[in-house]
Amino acid sequence: MVTSEAQLNVDLLGDCAVRFEIAATRLDLAALKSKLLEHDALLALVPTCDSLTLRFAPGVDLPAAARRAELALQQVQHFARQVRLIEIPLVDEPGEDLAALAEHARLTSEGFLTAFCALRFEVAHIGFQPGFPYLLGLPEAFKLDRRATPRARVPAGSVAIGGAYAGIYPNATPGGWHLLGRTETRLFDVNLSDPSLLAPGDHVRFVR
């Protein structure tokens, strides 16, 4: 690990990837990508709430690419990306764990859903399965450790809480988060040029 003059921690990952410790969800990633493609064969940018990983084509001079990427970051990190607010409608169908979540928060089920829909979340990162958003913004009273025994099948569109995060299951899959409701919004479509509905840094609000 090296530290630049701008106090960015940088890790070289193998032969063709580099990771910067930076709040990438607030960067103008389009501007950064444009700058990097001037010199290097950039294959992917992977932003999270506290890091940015860049993957280059095999054969790249990685230390040189990392230095150019760091310079580009210094140029664009003062320009915040435009934040999108995306509303996710909930169907009128309580999740299997809604009553338990409400009891944990010392609310009624109706009160819990009302309070949940008043929150504004930020997408920290996408992971676990394609399109699955990890959403920051839960109050302490709503945070609840994952279930001791995961379910063998969680329905697609399930809105859930796991630890400090809320999330949405894009597809039916095993899962251990607490289910509070469901949406019919499609989160991932491989046929689209940008297949994931949500991206790190987006803001999300649930509506009933």
Secondary structure as GFF3:
##gff-version 3
##sequence-region A 1 208
A	DSSP	beta_strand	2	3	.	.	.	ID=ss1
A	DSSP	beta_strand	9	13	.	.	.	ID=ss2
A	DSSP	beta_strand	17	20	.	.	.	ID=ss3
A	DSSP	three_ten_helix	24	26	.	.	.	ID=ss4
A	DSSP	alpha_helix	29	36	.	.	.	ID=ss5
A	DSSP	beta_strand	42	47	.	.	.	ID=ss6
A	DSSP	beta_strand	52	56	.	.	.	ID=ss7
A	DSSP	alpha_helix	62	76	.	.	.	ID=ss8
A	DSSP	beta_strand	85	89	.	.	.	ID=ss9
A	DSSP	alpha_helix	98	104	.	.	.	ID=ss10
A	DSSP	alpha_helix	109	117	.	.	.	ID=ss11
A	DSSP	beta_strand	121	126	.	.	.	ID=ss12
A	DSSP	beta_strand	133	136	.	.	.	ID=ss13
A	DSSP	three_ten_helix	140	142	.	.	.	ID=ss14
A	DSSP	beta_strand	151	154	.	.	.	ID=ss15
A	DSSP	beta_strand	158	162	.	.	.	ID=ss16
A	DSSP	beta_strand	165	168	.	.	.	ID=ss17
A	DSSP	beta_strand	173	175	.	.	.	ID=ss18
A	DSSP	beta_strand	178	182	.	.	.	ID=ss19
A	DSSP	beta_strand	203	207	.	.	.	ID=ss20
###
